[in-house]
Amino acid sequence: MKILVGISGGIAAYKSPDLVRRLKESEIEVRVVMTKAATAFISPLTLQAVSGNLVSTDLLDPKAEGAMGHIELARWADLILIAPATADLIARLAMGMANDLLSTLCLASAAPIAIAPAMNLQMWANAATQDNIQQLKQRDFTILGPDKGEQACGEKGLGRMLEPLQLAAECKRFDQNHKLTLAGKKILITAGPTREAIDPVRYLSNHSSGKMGFEIAQAAYLAGAEVTLVAGPVSIETQYSIKRIDVTSALQMQQQVLDHIADQDVFIGCAAVADYRVSEIAKHKIKKNNQQLVLTMVENPDIISSVSNLENRPYCVGFAAETIDLIAHARKKLITKNLDMICANDVSDSEIGFNSDDNKLTIITTDDQVNELEKASKSNIAFQLVQLISSHLK
């Protein structure tokens, strides 16, 4: 894959060498074009060093224009990625201007164009900028970000450029050699544990890290799906443009799932939802004044069953985390919960259990197909699972 990285004049340009390096790590060929303003923030020589190619900055370069250099660059690219994309450049692109090399290339290329906005939060929120973004979306530009966080001006809010690692990963969706087997599909995934409060200080939970669910969400996104991730309390950051909804308890998770399930094509219940919660949460911290503490528990709702029994339900995939009789318990859960597919994993094995980086799954479908996914990284297992799910969708 060949990517033309465009850099405009914003402070986020300091991240561009790292972006180029990340792309090169993925065996992507990179050429760089900089606006004049961008050269005030970072040297073209730096980008030349990390890209391994000459950096282009001038529209009217006599040496390049002898062979119509800007047209050749426009034809060369499989994707144009502009990062950072300032408010000024976004406005000029929306107007169809061609007053520098980068904007000219965007007009002259048939390649898809993705932009990573980076600017002050007020500039991003300005109606003019939002109108320009809508114009670009209507022309099939892909808008990557922006993200929230602390900005160079000292303010905090929406306007930060996405991190280089995330942008590099987003580019995989444009790779013609990367099959988007879930393109156009919407997938809702639950991940992580739930916490069931006992009092304002204590709670009941389990050892789930959320790693498997997050890896599945990322694999589904890279396969072209629009992904919504409902996550319990975990310390994992979300990669890519995945919609993340954070919850704490089983009741909160169920509510968010039901609120977002209506137009989903696939539901994957990977979360380790607590089976029980206390019947009444104490308003104040329970003091230690007896040798025993008796808690009255009530059963939590079965989230995956509440989805699988909907009238117009999506394709439903569940997980069976077991310590004994793995396959028998998984087959029973497949039937009783009205699922299309069940993924059985042995959490008694510390090498593939909670908090591990690897996993091993036995996958069973309603037509009794059995697929063994041998021990591998959770990232690899997630990729295999997503491909298997896509093969079962009509």
ABEGO torsion letter per residue (X at the ends): XBBBBBBBBBAAAAAAAAAAAAAAAAGBBBBBBBBAAAAAABBAAAAAAAAGBBBBABABBAAAAAAGAAAAAAAABABBBBOBBBAAAAAAAAAGBBABAAAAAAAABABBBBBBBBBBAAAAABAAAAAAAAAAAAAGBBBBOBBBEBBAAGBBEBGBBBBAAAAAAAAAAABAABBBAABGBBBBBBBEBBBBBABAABBBBBABAGAAAAAAAAAAAAAGBBBBBBBBBBABBBBEBBBBBBBABAAAAAAAAAAAAAABABBBBABBBBABBBABBBABBBBBABABBBBBBBBBBBAAAAAAABABBBBBBBBBBBABGAAAAAAAAAAAAGBABBBBBBAABAAABBGBABBBBBBBBAAGBBBBBBBBBAAAAAAAAAAAAAAABX
